[in-house]
């Protein structure tokens, strides 16, 4: 996880890169034949955490043609922003970056990425692409990245435990009242069984799994356009009710006692051991760690709001062409290949979900049922477009985690929200300066 010092350093690096980014030659995506018939090497930088996805695509691409070679360079997540900003300042950049979608705007805002709007408009099935990913890549109605892979938060349910408790999954997960009733019945099954689990001391995991409850009400904790944003925390009823819901889960011991100290390193071990009825997590976080017996008992629903509605965290990666790229035409040919349905349908092999709804064929549904719910409801995916996501939500000393812990474990909900409002406003002002 990024430290505050590291992230502030990264922010400074991006700020220094802003002038340099405009000096790099813009990619001419309107050039004749752009994106087809190119040759040579494409330099791709990717997040280490998602290297397997892009490397799989590169290997498959090589099997289908011999004109272009893709060289994938993994970069530790905590170093990616600084490394790319430094490369921009030095004028020697990769052709393509496989970048965390919530951080894409850091560079889009400062003119570092090529405008891909017209290219994306020409992609077959463009209307099937993830609107959440595209929103994170859009500035003033122009799109500067194409969606690549999804890493979404959804609710995993153990159907065996639900059956033992006499519960219907849909009825039990439709709103906070039904979840609490179900969690109580699940927790009554035995001393080692709990209804829900939370990573109570992991800022990033809580941001990933708790915010969708708020978004399901069409509400966010940030308001305004990028560059002129402030917090929407104090007085936010959806947030207050979500924190109170989490508080009740803790007070009534409907979550394991380890939730208080859980920093994400072992989350959700209790669910994987069959001792938790419901847990919010990513497809990869469950599927790659669960045995076949448990997988056969799992079903997935989107996360609900206080009174209904559904949402999920639209995380994952976008592919961005960098201005100043030496082989942008070949890079776009590769990017187009990566988002084609044939390749997207194989992403679950690497524990990722696709970013286009048309891969959900009958065959796909049968083979990857746990990846289908988000594809059927792509419009329910969301993540906030901001320059300060990491500072607000991923830092262990950031305002999101401080608010959550004060509200949920100490019971000071209103005071926690008011304090967070001040911190959100301060961090957003600094990030947009």
C-alpha positions as a printed NumPy array, in Angstrom:
array([[  0.   ,   0.   ,   0.   ],
       [  1.153,   3.53 ,  -0.757],
       [  2.471,   5.579,   2.134],
       [  1.48 ,   9.193,   2.435],
       [  5.046,  10.272,   1.713],
       [  5.181,   8.123,  -1.399],
       [  1.88 ,   9.387,  -2.712],
       [  2.629,  13.032,  -2.036],
       [  5.904,  12.517,  -3.868],
       [  4.013,  10.961,  -6.737],
       [  1.609,  13.872,  -6.813],
       [  4.513,  16.292,  -6.988],
       [  6.039,  14.282,  -9.807],
       [  2.816,  14.42 , -11.799],
       [  2.53 ,  18.153, -11.205],
       [  6.061,  18.653, -12.506],
       [  5.224,  16.475, -15.487],
       [  2.248,  18.594, -16.465],
       [  4.284,  21.079, -18.461],
       [  6.423,  18.377, -20.019],
       [  3.358,  16.393, -21.059],
       [  2.257,  19.228, -23.352],
       [  5.688,  19.294, -24.973],
       [  5.562,  15.636, -25.947],
       [  4.228,  15.191, -29.486],
       [  0.556,  14.308, -29.501],
       [ -0.316,  10.973, -31.034],
       [ -1.947,  11.501, -34.447],
       [ -4.708,   8.925, -34.263],
       [ -6.205,  10.29 , -37.507],
       [ -3.181,   9.247, -39.587],
       [ -4.002,   6.999, -42.547],
       [ -3.964,   3.345, -41.572],
       [ -3.503,   4.089, -37.862],
       [ -3.924,   0.956, -35.794],
       [ -3.515,  -1.633, -38.555],
       [ -0.611,  -3.247, -40.387],
       [  2.027,  -1.762, -38.067],
       [  5.302,  -3.444, -37.166],
       [  8.056,  -3.308, -34.567],
       [  7.983,  -3.421, -30.774],
       [  5.304,  -2.036, -28.458],
       [  6.52 ,  -1.039, -25.01 ],
       [  3.834,  -1.641, -22.399],
       [  4.056,  -0.759, -18.72 ],
       [  1.63 ,  -2.499, -16.421],
       [  0.802,  -2.73 , -12.735],
       [  2.586,  -5.676, -11.161],
       [ -0.702,  -6.681,  -9.547],
       [ -2.32 ,  -7.256, -12.956],
       [  0.693,  -8.414, -14.972],
       [ -0.798, -11.817, -15.688],
       [ -3.737, -10.28 , -17.578],
       [ -1.709,  -8.163, -19.999],
       [  1.021, -10.791, -20.425],
       [ -1.609, -13.348, -21.376],
       [ -2.91 , -10.933, -24.014],
       [  0.602, -10.29 , -25.336],
       [  1.327, -14.016, -25.65 ],
       [ -1.965, -14.597, -27.463],
       [ -1.311, -11.621, -29.752],
       [  2.079, -13.048, -30.696],
       [  0.462, -16.352, -31.646],
       [ -1.812, -14.628, -34.146],
       [  0.655, -12.385, -35.989],
       [  4.403, -11.872, -36.352],
       [  4.664,  -8.182, -37.302],
       [  4.453,  -6.704, -33.801],
       [  6.13 ,  -7.779, -30.58 ],
       [  4.787,  -6.59 , -27.235],
       [  7.283,  -6.086, -24.43 ],
       [  5.571,  -5.976, -21.03 ],
       [  7.332,  -4.241, -18.139],
       [  5.678,  -4.659, -14.72 ],
       [  5.943,  -1.747, -12.294],
       [  5.118,  -2.06 ,  -8.583],
       [  1.773,  -0.39 ,  -7.945],
       [  3.228,   2.02 ,  -5.385],
       [  5.834,   3.238,  -7.907],
       [  3.705,   3.463, -11.047],
       [  2.589,   7.09 , -10.839],
       [  6.075,   8.379, -10.019],
       [  7.783,   6.251, -12.658],
       [  5.42 ,   7.35 , -15.412],
       [  5.619,  11.014, -14.389],
       [  9.426,  10.809, -14.432],
       [  9.356,   9.212, -17.89 ],
       [  7.128,  12.005, -19.177],
       [  9.462,  14.647, -17.787],
       [ 12.413,  12.888, -19.447],
       [ 10.625,  12.598, -22.784],
       [ 11.095,   8.824, -23.075],
       [  7.798,   7.1  , -22.444],
       [  6.251,   3.695, -23.071],
       [  3.829,   3.348, -25.96 ],
       [  1.012,   1.998, -23.848],
       [  0.213,   1.825, -20.134],
       [ -2.039,  -0.741, -18.492],
       [ -3.143,   1.567, -15.7  ],
       [ -5.394,   1.478, -12.649],
       [ -8.641,   3.065, -13.856],
       [ -9.127,   5.196, -10.728],
       [ -5.71 ,   6.812, -11.292],
       [ -6.128,   7.426, -15.032],
       [ -7.409,  10.964, -14.465],
       [ -4.14 ,  12.   , -12.788],
       [ -2.517,  11.982, -16.226],
       [ -5.551,  12.7  , -18.398],
       [ -6.079,  15.935, -16.477],
       [ -2.534,  16.998, -17.332],
       [ -2.596,  16.071, -21.027],
       [ -0.302,  13.041, -20.951],
       [ -2.532,  10.564, -22.779],
       [ -3.759,  10.535, -26.379],
       [ -7.377,  11.302, -27.217],
       [ -8.892,   7.943, -28.205],
       [-12.499,   9.069, -28.644],
       [-12.73 ,   8.503, -32.391],
       [-10.836,   5.22 , -32.241],
       [-13.097,   3.863, -29.501],
       [-16.182,   4.991, -31.42 ],
       [-15.06 ,   2.754, -34.289],
       [-14.572,  -0.332, -32.148],
       [-17.124,  -3.059, -32.904],
       [-19.598,  -3.261, -30.033],
       [-18.384,  -0.033, -28.442],
       [-21.74 ,   0.338, -26.693],
       [-21.025,  -2.901, -24.804],
       [-17.943,  -1.488, -23.025],
       [-18.003,  -0.743, -19.293],
       [-19.496,   2.736, -18.794],
       [-17.798,   2.986, -15.39 ],
       [-14.343,   2.457, -16.884],
       [-15.089,   4.921, -19.685],
       [-16.317,   7.548, -17.208],
       [-12.989,   7.372, -15.381],
       [-11.236,   8.083, -18.686],
       [-13.441,  10.968, -19.858],
       [-12.644,  14.673, -19.688],
       [-14.831,  17.28 , -21.362],
       [-16.637,  14.585, -23.377],
       [-13.39 ,  13.191, -24.815],
       [-12.123,   9.721, -23.899],
       [ -8.437,   9.113, -23.178],
       [ -8.341,   5.397, -22.355],
       [-10.06 ,   2.184, -23.363],
       [-11.316,  -0.295, -20.736],
       [ -9.255,  -3.474, -20.452],
       [-10.054,  -5.632, -17.408],
       [-12.368,  -5.402, -14.441],
       [-11.73 ,  -5.903, -10.737],
       [-15.129,  -5.377,  -9.174],
       [-16.505,  -5.684,  -5.657],
       [-19.602,  -7.858,  -5.348],
       [-21.329,  -9.82 ,  -2.596],
       [-20.414, -13.505,  -2.346],
       [-22.939, -15.743,  -0.587],
       [-22.454, -19.266,   0.746],
       [-25.639, -21.026,  -0.423],
       [-25.093, -24.01 ,   1.881],
       [-25.191, -21.758,   4.94 ],
       [-28.167, -19.876,   3.504],
       [-30.071, -23.137,   3.103],
       [-29.217, -24.195,   6.654],
       [-30.559, -20.857,   7.923],
       [-33.712, -21.117,   5.787],
       [-32.833, -18.027,   3.735],
       [-33.44 , -17.008,   0.126],
       [-30.407, -15.207,  -1.312],
       [-32.335, -12.557,  -3.238],
       [-34.699, -11.724,  -0.366],
       [-31.834, -11.703,   2.142],
       [-29.591,  -9.267,   0.224],
       [-32.018,  -6.658,  -1.105],
       [-31.52 ,  -3.935,   1.542],
       [-29.89 ,  -3.329,   4.93 ],
       [-32.848,  -4.593,   6.948],
       [-32.933,  -7.895,   5.094],
       [-29.155,  -8.311,   5.312],
       [-29.174,  -7.751,   9.076],
       [-32.005, -10.237,   9.549],
       [-30.142, -12.775,   7.42 ],
       [-26.839, -12.126,   9.193],
       [-28.503, -12.815,  12.562],
       [-29.912, -16.125,  11.345],
       [-26.602, -17.13 ,   9.81 ],
       [-24.739, -16.23 ,  12.997],
       [-27.177, -18.379,  14.978],
       [-26.   , -21.481,  13.096],
       [-23.05 , -21.965,  15.426],
       [-20.298, -20.336,  17.443],
       [-17.867, -20.323,  14.511],
       [-20.322, -19.   ,  11.91 ],
       [-20.932, -15.315,  11.183],
       [-23.299, -13.581,   8.841],
       [-20.88 , -11.055,   7.314],
       [-17.195, -10.106,   7.307],
       [-15.418,  -6.758,   7.101],
       [-11.742,  -5.777,   6.748],
       [-12.058,  -3.209,   9.52 ],
       [ -8.495,  -1.895,   9.477],
       [ -7.818,  -1.864,   5.727],
       [ -8.527,   1.498,   4.123],
       [ -8.373,   0.28 ,   0.524],
       [-10.436,  -2.849,   1.095],
       [-13.111,  -0.877,   2.947],
       [-13.235,   1.706,   0.17 ],
       [-13.675,  -1.137,  -2.309],
       [-16.381,  -2.996,  -0.417],
       [-18.338,  -0.355,   1.528],
       [-18.708,   2.561,  -0.891],
       [-21.014,   0.661,  -3.296],
       [-23.719,   0.702,  -0.59 ],
       [-23.641,   4.494,  -0.88 ],
       [-23.433,   4.568,  -4.669],
       [-26.516,   2.331,  -4.875],
       [-28.477,   5.444,  -3.799],
       [-26.922,   7.507,  -6.634],
       [-24.858,   9.375,  -4.048],
       [-21.074,   9.875,  -3.796],
       [-18.773,  11.281,  -1.119],
       [-17.214,  13.722,  -3.603],
       [-19.088,  16.417,  -5.464],
       [-18.146,  18.733,  -8.343],
       [-16.093,  18.429, -11.503],
       [-12.448,  17.366, -11.405],
       [-10.405,  20.444, -10.582],
       [-13.216,  21.939,  -8.507],
       [-14.27 ,  19.184,  -6.129],
       [-15.151,  19.07 ,  -2.457],
       [-16.373,  16.464,  -0.025],
       [-19.99 ,  15.397,   0.245],
       [-19.68 ,  13.743,   3.638],
       [-21.332,  15.706,   6.45 ],
       [-25.106,  15.39 ,   6.188],
       [-24.879,  12.559,   3.639],
       [-27.795,  10.326,   4.645],
       [-26.719,   7.326,   2.568],
       [-23.282,   7.435,   4.178],
       [-24.724,   7.805,   7.677],
       [-27.013,   4.822,   7.199],
       [-24.175,   2.742,   5.727],
       [-21.933,   3.474,   8.699],
       [-24.788,   2.666,  11.097],
       [-25.364,  -0.61 ,   9.233],
       [-21.692,  -1.513,   9.612],
       [-21.862,  -0.438,  13.269],
       [-24.766,  -2.827,  13.873],
       [-22.891,  -5.707,  12.255],
       [-20.032,  -5.078,  14.691],
       [-22.109,  -4.404,  17.817],
       [-24.231,  -7.522,  17.381],
       [-21.154,  -9.652,  16.68 ],
       [-22.432, -10.597,  13.244],
       [-18.848, -10.35 ,  11.957],
       [-15.77 , -12.158,  13.295],
       [-14.031, -10.381,  16.178],
       [-10.889, -10.254,  14.017],
       [-12.636,  -7.589,  11.905],
       [-11.349,  -4.854,  14.213],
       [ -7.691,  -5.507,  13.355],
       [ -8.129,  -7.058,   9.893],
       [ -5.737,  -5.152,   7.611],
       [ -6.686,  -7.076,   4.488],
       [ -3.821,  -9.56 ,   4.656],
       [ -6.061, -12.487,   5.608],
       [ -9.414, -11.172,   4.415],
       [-11.694, -13.05 ,   3.721],
       [-10.177, -16.218,   5.212],
       [-13.277, -17.001,   7.297],
       [-15.479, -16.992,   4.198],
       [-13.043, -19.221,   2.338],
       [-13.134, -21.602,   5.31 ],
       [-16.935, -21.819,   5.019],
       [-17.633, -19.968,   8.269],
       [-19.158, -16.733,   6.878],
       [-22.43 , -16.456,   5.001],
       [-21.836, -13.195,   3.098],
       [-18.725, -11.272,   2.218],
       [-18.052,  -8.414,  -0.219],
       [-14.95 ,  -9.089,  -2.31 ],
       [-13.583,  -9.189,  -5.86 ],
       [-14.007, -12.088,  -8.276],
       [-10.277, -12.796,  -8.222],
       [-10.037, -12.455,  -4.459],
       [-12.475, -15.34 ,  -4.023],
       [-12.144, -17.533,  -7.103],
       [ -8.385, -17.934,  -7.108],
       [ -8.346, -18.829,  -3.395],
       [-11.45 , -21.015,  -3.019],
       [-11.432, -24.771,  -3.482],
       [-13.809, -26.442,  -5.939],
       [-16.176, -27.588,  -3.182],
       [-16.663, -24.043,  -1.879],
       [-16.979, -22.618,  -5.4  ],
       [-19.868, -24.97 ,  -6.047],
       [-21.701, -23.421,  -3.06 ],
       [-21.14 , -19.745,  -3.94 ],
       [-23.473, -17.358,  -5.67 ],
       [-22.984, -13.628,  -6.343],
       [-25.18 , -10.555,  -6.004],
       [-24.406,  -6.868,  -6.401],
       [-24.123,  -4.812,  -3.214],
       [-27.337,  -3.115,  -2.117],
       [-28.142,   0.334,  -0.784],
       [-29.95 ,   1.026,   2.508],
       [-33.409,   0.653,   0.937],
       [-32.494,  -1.262,  -2.208],
       [-30.744,  -0.507,  -5.446],
       [-27.542,  -2.239,  -6.511],
       [-23.992,  -1.126,  -7.241],
       [-20.434,  -2.387,  -7.456],
       [-16.975,  -0.834,  -7.415],
       [-15.904,  -0.532, -11.041],
       [-12.214,  -1.148, -10.484],
       [ -9.657,  -2.616, -12.836],
       [ -7.443,  -1.3  , -15.594],
       [ -7.625,   0.967, -18.62 ],
       [ -5.21 ,   0.982, -21.575],
       [ -3.816,   4.437, -22.345],
       [ -1.712,   5.57 , -25.321],
       [  0.983,   7.939, -24.092],
       [  1.699,  11.13 , -26.011],
       [  5.268,  10.87 , -27.271],
       [  4.914,   7.13 , -27.935],
       [  7.326,   5.821, -30.557],
       [  5.032,   3.132, -31.958],
       [  1.48 ,   4.281, -31.239],
       [ -0.137,   2.64 , -34.271],
       [  1.062,  -0.811, -33.253],
       [  0.122,  -0.033, -29.644],
       [ -3.468,   0.709, -30.649],
       [ -3.605,  -2.466, -32.752],
       [ -2.635,  -4.408, -29.643],
       [ -5.086,  -2.473, -27.429],
       [ -7.913,  -3.174, -29.883],
       [ -6.992,  -6.85 , -29.78 ],
       [ -7.135,  -6.852, -25.974],
       [-10.687,  -5.509, -25.817],
       [-12.12 ,  -7.748, -28.531],
       [-14.777, -10.213, -27.29 ],
       [-12.684, -13.285, -28.074],
       [ -9.898, -12.17 , -25.763],
       [-12.152, -10.666, -23.116],
       [-14.026, -13.947, -22.724],
       [-10.819, -15.592, -21.502],
       [-10.004, -13.075, -18.761],
       [-11.563, -15.207, -15.995],
       [ -8.788, -17.737, -16.645],
       [ -6.512, -15.176, -14.993],
       [ -9.057, -14.307, -12.253],
       [-10.275, -11.085, -13.876],
       [-13.689, -10.217, -15.261],
       [-14.376,  -8.756, -18.726],
       [-15.287,  -5.153, -19.388],
       [-17.859,  -5.796, -22.113],
       [-21.314,  -7.284, -21.682],
       [-21.451,  -9.174, -24.974],
       [-19.026, -11.844, -23.763],
       [-21.78 , -13.267, -21.553],
       [-22.777, -15.961, -24.013],
       [-24.527, -19.145, -22.84 ],
       [-21.156, -20.911, -22.887],
       [-19.517, -18.164, -20.824],
       [-22.374, -18.182, -18.319],
       [-22.021, -21.896, -17.789],
       [-18.239, -21.778, -17.427],
       [-17.919, -18.601, -15.319],
       [-21.22 , -18.034, -13.473],
       [-19.611, -15.898, -10.756],
       [-18.371, -13.412, -13.379],
       [-21.795, -12.882, -14.944],
       [-23.71 , -10.59 , -12.517],
       [-21.585,  -7.505, -13.189],
       [-21.738,  -8.12 , -16.953],
       [-25.526,  -8.242, -16.811],
       [-25.632,  -4.96 , -14.878],
       [-22.634,  -2.996, -16.167],
       [-24.499,   0.28 , -15.65 ],
       [-24.427,  -0.364, -11.879],
       [-20.637,  -0.092, -11.81 ],
       [-19.07 ,   3.12 , -10.536],
       [-15.919,   4.636,  -9.088],
       [-15.325,   8.322,  -8.315],
       [-13.427,  10.388, -10.861],
       [-10.977,  12.473,  -8.85 ],
       [ -7.319,  13.409,  -8.533],
       [ -7.252,  12.394,  -4.873],
       [ -8.638,   8.867,  -4.644],
       [ -5.516,   7.332,  -3.111],
       [ -5.092,  10.093,  -0.556],
       [ -8.724,   9.873,   0.488],
       [ -9.352,   6.135,   0.437],
       [ -6.176,   4.053,   0.327],
       [ -4.018,   5.69 ,   2.966],
       [ -3.939,   4.059,   6.415],
       [ -3.874,   7.558,   7.91 ],
       [ -6.445,   8.972,   5.483],
       [ -9.892,  10.378,   6.284],
       [-11.94 ,   7.448,   4.971],
       [-10.45 ,   4.869,   7.337],
       [-10.445,   7.294,  10.277],
       [-14.132,   8.05 ,   9.72 ],
       [-15.059,   4.402,   9.31 ],
       [-13.309,   3.232,  12.458],
       [-14.564,   6.092,  14.619],
       [-18.129,   5.539,  13.429],
       [-18.241,   1.731,  13.378],
       [-16.081,   0.781,  16.343],
       [-16.554,   3.837,  18.557],
       [-20.128,   4.669,  17.598],
       [-19.422,   8.377,  16.917],
       [-21.088,   8.47 ,  13.513],
       [-22.014,  12.149,  13.15 ],
       [-18.756,  13.429,  14.633],
       [-16.774,  11.115,  12.388],
       [-18.588,  12.395,   9.316],
       [-18.071,  16.043,  10.246],
       [-14.368,  15.497,  10.836],
       [-14.047,  13.634,   7.538],
       [-15.772,  16.474,   5.683],
       [-13.036,  18.871,   6.719],
       [-10.3  ,  16.39 ,   5.734],
       [-11.902,  15.612,   2.36 ],
       [-12.126,  19.317,   1.529],
       [ -8.508,  19.945,   2.535],
       [ -7.12 ,  16.992,   0.565],
       [ -9.156,  17.823,  -2.522],
       [ -7.979,  21.446,  -2.447],
       [ -4.356,  20.327,  -2.221],
       [ -4.709,  17.737,  -5.   ],
       [ -6.305,  20.253,  -7.344],
       [ -3.935,  23.125,  -6.64 ]])
